[in-house]
Amino acid sequence: MTALNIKEPFPHDIMPLASHDEHARENITAAMKHHLSEHVYPYDELVYEKQAKQKFIQANGREPKDCGEVHHLMMEQPYTRMWSSMARTLQEMLWDNQGEIVERNKPRLTEAAKKLSAKPKGSLTLDPDCDMPRYVSAVDIHAMPGGYSTTRSETDLATPAVYDRGAYYYTRGMAGRWGQGGGLANVTAFKEFFPDLKPKRILDLGCAIGWTTLPIVDEWPEAEVHGIDVGESFMRYAHARAEALGKTVHYHQMSGEHLKFPDGYFDIVFTGGVFHETSKKAAPAIMKEIHRVLRKGGVSFNYDIPYGGDYNLHAQFMLNWDCYFNAEPFWREWTSWDRSEFMSWGGFDKDAVIDTWADRDHEGNFRFFEKPFDELHTSARGGIGRVQFFGAQK
Ligand SMILES: C[S@@+](CC[C@H](N)C(=O)[O-])C[C@H]1O[C@@H](n2cnc3c(N)ncnc32)[C@H](O)[C@@H]1O
């Protein structure tokens, strides 16, 4: 198996710390995921082209017509079933291990969060009346136990703590050791397109534990930066984490479908990896709200898993595996949406929508491309290595 030396995420005061054995388990699951990615997934296309497709043509007198048909065909292939089962099992092993780590760290984390919130630089606004959307609460997204909605008490930090280390190993370190990768890439790509925009007020919508928020603060330290998410425990953790790292952010428990900010309040609204986890109905509603809270000339800038419509059918099947086996019910719908069309549903000019793509490495660095890809690197199945940016000015 390929050796993969992922460095541990950088610790902060409320990050759960792993014991020697727990860390060894983090490494082995990451290395096995990496092995699947680099040495097993790429051969699935051969199984499709040389065997499965040929049998399908013999039986039906035509090639498969869409990725749904390819999905059913491939799920009958022993090779595909083998890696699919391993991928799901590894995902469960990854989260199980994190659950144990967090359970052991809980008393320390609770105490640290209390201390960190005592004299904050930023703020935390929780809202018991915040509507928790069913598309968040009804699913343990990407097989993460508890999803984003679980909050067991008014000091609970367990699920976001699981996310902090777990999502880092889930991305095989590609999130960056501060979890900064996605947010930093968003900021970097934004500046390519809008170098002269000097924002005063910025929103990170769907910020989870604030991985995407802190690089915004680093880039524009003078700006008023807000982060919102529906998960109460996530907002509590994000607040304590920002305080632990000395960053000023105003976190609010709030839904992107019903933003409690006035019209035209923000210069930029960022999202990172949010839309593929929202429903077909909610995503356009959120985009409409983003448009409303932006001032004239303000910018919506986003990254998410890539549009897959230009990939061949087998690559689309690989891209969409998560929809069926990784508790990502909206993934396939999202990969079929044209981003310009999507932004126009929110009120942006379709012709003004920007599209750019990037690959990320194991240090959380991004390499940008001018043109969209027309093929999926199956080694990055699950959109983990490659993202698409899209944005528009109001
Ligand atoms: C994949 S996470 C991305 C988090 C963060 N931007 C990052 O990249 O680390 C998606 C986040 O969107 C949040 N979310 C989903 N629907 C939402 C809504 N209607 N309003 C606000 N946040 C939402 C989820 O709770 C989750 O924290």
The ligand as an SDF file (V2000), in Angstrom:
LIG
                    3D

 27 29  0  0  0  0  0  0  0  0999 V2000
  -19.5880   21.0850    3.8090 C   0  0  0  0  0  0  0  0  0  0  0  0
  -20.0010   22.1920    5.0640 S   0  0  0  0  0  0  0  0  0  0  0  0
  -18.9170   23.5020    4.6040 C   0  0  0  0  0  0  0  0  0  0  0  0
  -18.4720   24.2850    5.7490 C   0  0  0  0  0  0  0  0  0  0  0  0
  -17.4180   25.3490    5.5230 C   0  0  0  0  0  0  0  0  0  0  0  0
  -17.8370   26.3490    4.5590 N   0  0  0  0  0  0  0  0  0  0  0  0
  -16.1070   24.7040    5.1350 C   0  0  0  0  0  0  0  0  0  0  0  0
  -15.8030   24.6400    3.9410 O   0  0  0  0  0  0  0  0  0  0  0  0
  -15.4320   24.2260    6.0370 O   0  0  0  0  0  0  0  0  0  0  0  0
  -21.6130   22.8410    4.6220 C   0  0  0  0  0  0  0  0  0  0  0  0
  -22.2440   23.6620    5.7260 C   0  0  0  0  0  0  0  0  0  0  0  0
  -23.4390   24.2860    5.2130 O   0  0  0  0  0  0  0  0  0  0  0  0
  -24.3560   24.3690    6.2820 C   0  0  0  0  0  0  0  0  0  0  0  0
  -25.7170   24.6200    5.7890 N   0  0  0  0  0  0  0  0  0  0  0  0
  -26.5310   23.7920    5.1020 C   0  0  0  0  0  0  0  0  0  0  0  0
  -27.7100   24.3940    4.8650 N   0  0  0  0  0  0  0  0  0  0  0  0
  -27.6360   25.6270    5.4000 C   0  0  0  0  0  0  0  0  0  0  0  0
  -28.5360   26.7280    5.4900 C   0  0  0  0  0  0  0  0  0  0  0  0
  -29.7630   26.6940    4.9860 N   0  0  0  0  0  0  0  0  0  0  0  0
  -28.1200   27.8270    6.1240 N   0  0  0  0  0  0  0  0  0  0  0  0
  -26.8780   27.9140    6.6630 C   0  0  0  0  0  0  0  0  0  0  0  0
  -25.9780   26.9130    6.6120 N   0  0  0  0  0  0  0  0  0  0  0  0
  -26.3600   25.7800    5.9920 C   0  0  0  0  0  0  0  0  0  0  0  0
  -24.2130   23.0300    6.9840 C   0  0  0  0  0  0  0  0  0  0  0  0
  -24.7700   23.0760    8.2800 O   0  0  0  0  0  0  0  0  0  0  0  0
  -22.6880   22.8610    6.9480 C   0  0  0  0  0  0  0  0  0  0  0  0
  -22.0870   23.3790    8.0730 O   0  0  0  0  0  0  0  0  0  0  0  0
  1  2  1  0
  2  3  1  0
  2 10  1  0
  3  4  1  0
  4  5  1  0
  5  6  1  0
  5  7  1  0
  7  8  2  0
  7  9  1  0
 10 11  1  0
 11 12  1  0
 11 26  1  0
 12 13  1  0
 13 14  1  0
 13 24  1  0
 14 15  1  0
 14 23  1  0
 15 16  2  0
 16 17  1  0
 17 18  1  0
 17 23  2  0
 18 19  1  0
 18 20  2  0
 20 21  1  0
 21 22  2  0
 22 23  1  0
 24 25  1  0
 24 26  1  0
 26 27  1  0
M  CHG  2   2   1   9  -1
M  END
$$$$
